[in-house]
């Protein structure tokens, strides 16, 4: 029997609440398909930081380096600055394991009304490919002349040819597999060094993908077009910051970030990839059983697909979509009154 070893990091807030149904669904579908999943849980979180001064131990990366994948709940808690939790856990994992692709599917699901009139089920189905390891999220720079009238903060973006080429190549390959359309997010009319560099490398990669129709849009105009005409898009590729903003905007267009999944991928599979819902730790509803587990279930489905168990991953997602389409059971963020456990139970009931 094929076995997969998964590192689970429940994290903070509702992270632990949504990972329980996600792993239960994976176990159920695994039994049906004849493979097994083993979990190693790690308590890396803001709570750990409050007690030890570190989000994870010094040898944390070595502890999970040889797992087949990482399944994360959510990270963040009041009292711990967001830059501390992010740079103490997620960014080290993403960079050490070369998870340079952040993949976020955006789909308007049957039974989930979009706040955008033009966003209809079966019409809106695209993917945001975000560069995940460099760009605007850099540690280069600093604060100078603190406490004086001349105080200033300098934040340097770092774009390398290797970093841009590999994520853009991934996006073009994905576009070839899908509808053959790609949109590149840029702002080269205002950001005069990094964005023209990005545009040039996109054009170079495009030349080796003649079957993909592509264009580029300035980030401000692109944000408006995603709201006004979301069905026109297939694959959108953007830098770390642009991809981050666009994917949350697009998730809201699809009905809310509570349902949105994501994957931090090392496409070469030299290191484990990490899968996580987008919704964050939601301290205001933590412990109340109100969290929507769909983002975690969908992320688990993406993990199975990445592991080579695409049929199992597809069945897991199909079960969740069926529950939403029927409309009787939905969590509060989608206008219903079902608890986390009630929604999860409906999904599990539909799994083989």
SULPE-V594451 format. One record per backbone hydrogen bond with DSSP energy under -0.5 kcal/mol. CO is the residue of the C=O (numbers start at 1). NH is the residue of the N-H. E is the energy in kcal/mol with one decimal. If there is no record, write none. Layout:
CO;NH;E + CO;NH;E
//
This chain:
2;36;-2.8 + 4;6;-0.6 + 4;38;-3.2 + 5;68;-2.7 + 5;69;-0.9 + 6;8;-0.6 + 6;40;-2.4 + 7;71;-2.9 + 8;42;-2.6 + 9;73;-2.7 + 10;74;-1.4 + 12;15;-2.5 + 13;16;-0.7 + 14;18;-2.1 + 15;19;-1.4 + 16;20;-1.2 + 17;21;-0.7 + 18;22;-1.3 + 19;23;-2.7 + 20;24;-2.0 + 21;25;-2.4 + 22;26;-2.0 + 23;27;-2.5 + 24;28;-2.1 + 25;29;-2.5 + 26;30;-2.3 + 27;31;-2.1 + 28;32;-1.4 + 29;33;-1.6 + 30;34;-0.8 + 30;35;-2.2 + 31;34;-0.6 + 34;2;-0.6 + 36;4;-2.3 + 38;6;-3.3 + 40;8;-2.5 + 45;49;-1.8 + 46;50;-2.4 + 47;51;-1.2 + 48;52;-2.7 + 49;53;-2.5 + 55;45;-0.7 + 57;60;-2.0 + 59;63;-1.6 + 60;64;-1.0 + 61;64;-0.5 + 61;65;-0.9 + 64;67;-1.5 + 68;273;-0.6 + 69;7;-2.5 + 70;72;-0.5 + 70;275;-2.8 + 71;9;-2.5 + 72;277;-0.6 + 74;12;-2.9 + 77;80;-2.0 + 79;81;-0.6 + 80;77;-0.5 + 81;84;-0.9 + 81;85;-1.9 + 82;86;-2.6 + 83;87;-1.9 + 84;88;-1.2 + 85;89;-0.6 + 85;90;-0.7 + 86;89;-0.8 + 86;91;-2.4 + 89;93;-1.8 + 90;94;-2.8 + 91;95;-2.5 + 92;96;-2.5 + 93;97;-2.0 + 94;99;-3.1 + 95;98;-1.2 + 98;100;-1.9 + 100;102;-0.6 + 100;132;-1.9 + 101;103;-0.6 + 101;265;-3.4 + 102;104;-0.5 + 102;130;-3.0 + 103;263;-1.8 + 104;128;-2.5 + 105;107;-0.5 + 106;126;-2.5 + 107;109;-0.8 + 108;122;-0.7 + 109;112;-2.1 + 111;113;-0.6 + 115;117;-0.6 + 116;119;-1.7 + 118;120;-0.9 + 120;123;-1.8 + 120;124;-1.6 + 123;125;-0.7 + 124;108;-1.8 + 126;106;-3.5 + 127;129;-0.6 + 127;236;-2.8 + 128;104;-2.2 + 128;130;-0.7 + 129;238;-2.2 + 130;102;-2.6 + 134;137;-1.2 + 135;158;-2.5 + 136;138;-1.7 + 140;156;-2.2 + 142;154;-2.9 + 144;152;-1.9 + 145;148;-1.6 + 148;151;-1.6 + 152;144;-2.7 + 153;155;-0.5 + 154;142;-2.0 + 154;156;-0.5 + 157;159;-0.5 + 158;135;-2.7 + 158;160;-0.5 + 160;164;-2.5 + 161;165;-2.8 + 162;166;-2.1 + 163;167;-1.2 + 164;168;-2.5 + 165;169;-2.7 + 166;170;-1.8 + 167;171;-2.1 + 168;172;-2.5 + 169;173;-2.5 + 170;174;-2.3 + 171;175;-2.3 + 172;176;-2.1 + 173;177;-1.5 + 174;178;-1.5 + 175;180;-2.5 + 180;213;-2.9 + 181;235;-0.7 + 182;215;-1.8 + 183;237;-2.6 + 184;217;-2.6 + 186;219;-2.9 + 187;190;-1.6 + 187;191;-2.7 + 190;192;-0.8 + 191;196;-0.5 + 193;197;-1.5 + 194;198;-2.4 + 195;199;-2.8 + 196;200;-2.4 + 197;201;-1.9 + 198;202;-2.2 + 199;203;-2.3 + 200;204;-2.0 + 201;205;-2.3 + 202;206;-2.4 + 203;207;-1.3 + 204;208;-0.6 + 205;208;-1.2 + 206;209;-2.0 + 209;212;-2.0 + 211;213;-0.6 + 213;182;-2.3 + 215;184;-2.5 + 217;186;-2.5 + 218;222;-2.9 + 219;223;-2.1 + 220;224;-1.4 + 221;225;-2.3 + 222;226;-2.2 + 223;227;-1.2 + 224;228;-2.5 + 225;229;-3.1 + 229;232;-1.6 + 230;233;-1.3 + 234;127;-2.2 + 235;183;-2.7 + 236;129;-3.7 + 237;185;-2.7 + 238;131;-2.5 + 239;243;-3.3 + 240;244;-1.5 + 241;245;-2.3 + 242;246;-2.7 + 243;247;-2.1 + 244;248;-1.5 + 245;249;-2.3 + 246;250;-3.0 + 247;251;-2.0 + 248;252;-2.0 + 249;253;-1.9 + 250;254;-1.8 + 251;256;-2.6 + 252;115;-0.6 + 252;255;-1.3 + 253;116;-0.5 + 254;109;-0.5 + 256;259;-1.3 + 257;260;-0.9 + 258;295;-1.1 + 260;278;-2.4 + 262;276;-2.0 + 263;103;-3.1 + 263;265;-0.7 + 264;274;-2.4 + 265;101;-1.7 + 265;267;-0.7 + 266;269;-2.4 + 273;70;-2.4 + 274;264;-4.0 + 275;72;-2.9 + 276;262;-0.7 + 281;14;-2.2 + 282;285;-1.7 + 282;286;-0.7 + 285;288;-1.8 + 285;290;-0.6 + 289;340;-2.5 + 291;293;-0.7 + 293;297;-2.6 + 294;298;-3.0 + 295;299;-2.0 + 296;300;-2.4 + 297;301;-1.9 + 298;302;-2.2 + 299;303;-2.1 + 300;304;-2.3 + 301;305;-2.1 + 302;306;-2.3 + 303;307;-2.0 + 304;309;-2.8 + 305;308;-1.2 + 309;313;-2.5 + 310;314;-2.6 + 311;315;-2.0 + 312;316;-2.0 + 313;317;-2.1 + 314;318;-2.4 + 315;319;-2.0 + 316;320;-1.7 + 317;321;-2.5 + 318;322;-2.0 + 319;323;-1.8 + 320;324;-1.9 + 321;325;-2.5 + 322;326;-2.0 + 323;327;-1.4 + 323;329;-0.5 + 328;330;-0.5 + 330;338;-2.5 + 331;334;-1.7 + 331;336;-2.2 + 332;335;-1.8 + 338;332;-0.6 + 339;343;-2.3 + 340;344;-2.4 + 341;345;-2.5 + 342;346;-1.6 + 343;347;-1.8 + 344;348;-2.7 + 345;349;-2.2 + 346;350;-0.8 + 347;350;-1.0 + 347;351;-0.5 + 348;351;-1.2
//
